[in-house]
Structure formats: C-alpha cells, structure tokens
Amino acid sequence: MDRAALQQLYVRYGPMVLRRARALLRQEQAAQDALQEVVLRAVRALGDSPELARAFESGAPEGSDSAATWLYRTTTSYCLNALRERAQLSGVLASIPHELIELAHYYLIDALTQDEIAALLGVPRATVGDRLDELRATARTLAPLSGAS
Amino acid sequence: MTAATPAHPSKLALERYLLDELSDIDRASLVGHAAACASCGQRLTELRADNERFAQDDELPEKLDQLAAALDDRAPSAVGARPPLHRRPWFGAAVTGAGLALAAALAISLWPAPPKAPDFAAILDDGRATSRPAVLLEVIGRAPDGAPRWLAPGDAVHPGDALRFRVRSPVAGYLAVLGLDPAQKVRVHAPAAPALRPIAAGQPVLVDDSIVLDATLGAALLVAIVCPTPRTAAEVEAAARRALLAAGGSPRAVERITGPAALGNCHEAMLLVDKVAP
C-alpha cells in the first residue's frame, strides 16, 4: 500500500477507531496504540481478504462486509483483550469467554440492536439471540458469586 | 438486561452514517431522527468536528511514518501489491481536465458573517424538524488536497474547495440547486439547461457538476428546490432573488424561497455554510 492510500485509509477510518479505543481503554496513549495496531491489522487483512478489500474500496457496502463494521469489531476485540491483559476485567468476569464479553459490550453498553450485532459479527440474527440467551444464563450463574464477593 | 433504545441511532450507526455506509433507508431515518433529536444532532456535530481535528493533526505525517515503518517490518507480503483505495470518482472528475474547466465555470462567490449554529433541522424541508418525508439536501465538500466530507449546517469551507450536491425528494418532480450570496447574487448551479431536471421519488440524485469556491469569504446559502410540475431555471432564480432582496440581501436571513408569492407548490431544503480563509 502506498503512502497516499495509507493516509486515505487512516484519515477516513482513524477517527472512528480512535473514538472507539478511547471509549473502551480510557487511556490516551493506549488508545493511540490501539489505533496504530488496528490500522496495521486492516492493511494486512486487505492483503489477505478480497472481500474486505472490496468493502474498503467500494466505500459503502452493507452488513458484515462493511469496512466500518470490520474496523469497529476489530477495535473492540483488540481493546477488550488489552483490558484483560491489564487485569481491568478481573474476578468473575475473567471467567467469561471473550466472545460473550464482546457481545455484552455491544448489547448492553453500545446499545446496538440485534440486527446491528448480527451484521457486526457476520452471523444470523437468530445466532445473536442464542448468544444473548447464553449471556443471560452466564449472568445468572455468576450473580450469586458476585453478590457473595 | 436492557434492550437497545430504538429511538436513538447507535454509536455504530452514527459512525457508518458519517462514513456514508448506511443504506438509503437507514440514512434517511437517521437524518430525520437527528433533525428532531437535539442530543443526536449535537453528537453528529461533535463527531464531525472530531474528524476534522483528526485530519488536521500536526503529528499526522509522523504517525503515518510510524505506520509505514511498522508495515515494512511486519507485513511485507500485504503491502505494495494492493490497488489504491477507493477514491470518490466524481471529485477526480471535478478537479481535473474537463471537469476542472466546468467547475471553474460554475465557481460561485461566498461571503462574511458568522454561521448559524449547526442544526440538522436546517437540512430538512422548510428548515423545521419534522417527521414527515422531506426534501433532503446533502453537500459534499472537498479541499484540493483533502478527503471528501459531508457538510453540516454552519460548517466552514475554504476558497478552492469543491462542492457537490446530493438531493433526495419524497415526491417525483423537477429539481434545481442554487446558491445565494450577500452581494445579492443568485446562481443556479443545476440544471445547466433552462428547464429543471426531473427527479424521481425517493431516489438520491447526485448532481453531475461540482462547483469550486472562489476567494471571497463569508456565508453562503445553498438551496435545493423540487417542484411537482415543470419549471424553468429562470423562474427559480427570480424567486430566489426576491427572497434574498426581502431578507435585506443577507443569505442568513432568508427563511424560504418557495411560498404563496412564488413556486407555491414546490419544496425546498437549505444548507448554510461559512467560507473562511484556510
């Protein structure tokens, strides 16, 4: 990727990635690091995935092929992993699978609709519903533990 | 567990709107909501300002250098072979070759005075927040060396910037796009022909020609007018001149062009921008 293309990608999508990282990490330098890492992942992914490359090139695809949704999810996943590593997700939360933490964040904090989450994760809407049921079941299991601690 | 709030667009939806990734239906829904919802309208304004700050970051070249170096180190197979990322083709056409000549020919004058506060209601029909279908005027601005961006009411533009217009109408009719300046000038940007061009119901129309802003600074009112019956550009221009005259020559004071006195059955959408020195 030449510098002009890199700059175009960075300026077009960077603000969204940085906002997302700031919201999750709450540390400016960590958010800047996340931005750089996500852009690097995007460039690598563009080389590996013709579908994603088309999403970035066409500018306005729908659903899970959208460049924005790919970057939003990648940023979210990266930041949640970073939080885990910083032990900010500790105690009982550490036992919850990463996918459910990600889903909980989308649904409870970002207030995304199930349709939006389905597009974001690239799964059918029914699957989102099933995973939300799983999340509820996990929350019920953990509630007594949380209350006792 | 709390379900998503359907009344407000999600953070992701707002981001995708700014990136022009929403479907026409979702986009219209979001714009309509933002026009009626102060918090969402304000949030969009903040996001646009944040995007501007990001693009104007003094450290941007250094950050790109770091990225380029990291790419060289970490993913040599993924770089270099990719084609350039998508560039919106109309801008390329507008600022090069015949497009440049056309843009220069259509260059308009813009003028002084503080902008109206950003208000998404202003881009809807009659400048009022409404839930009913309305004519929608969207303006894309691009600096000669910058990326295209959607302009919000009150946004700053600069001499040399190219502007292009996208209009959506809830009803089929005939479209004109024009600009008003404080020197009491009215220019019909589209159509170039004497008669207004047809526009289909619900279909966004990207006006073929762009305009390039000259060196005069100040506020400019951009207007899209859709009439249900055939009209001429001269009729629309005359109505705009009367409205501008009635407003004391100030585009900021123009509340509407269509009305009982002229173009009574037409609909309009307005966007006020402020042209400032770079």
Interface residues (C-beta under 8 A of the other chain):
Chain A: M1 D2 R3 A4 A5 L6 Q7 Q8 L9 Y10 V11 R12 Y13 G14 P15 M16 L18 R19 R20 Q36 V39 L40 V43 R44 L46 G47 D48 A53 F56 E57 S58 G59 A60 P61 E62 S66 A67 A68 T69 Y72 Y107 L108 D110 A111 L112 T113 Q114 E116 L120 L132 L135 R136 A139
Chain B: M1 T2 A4 T5 P6 H8 S10 K11 L12 A13 E15 R16 L18 L19 D20 E21 L22 S23 L47 D50 N51 F54 A55 L60 K63 L64 Q66 L67 A68 A70 L71 R74 A75 S77 A78 V79 G80 A81 R82 P83 P84 L85 H86 R87 R88 A147
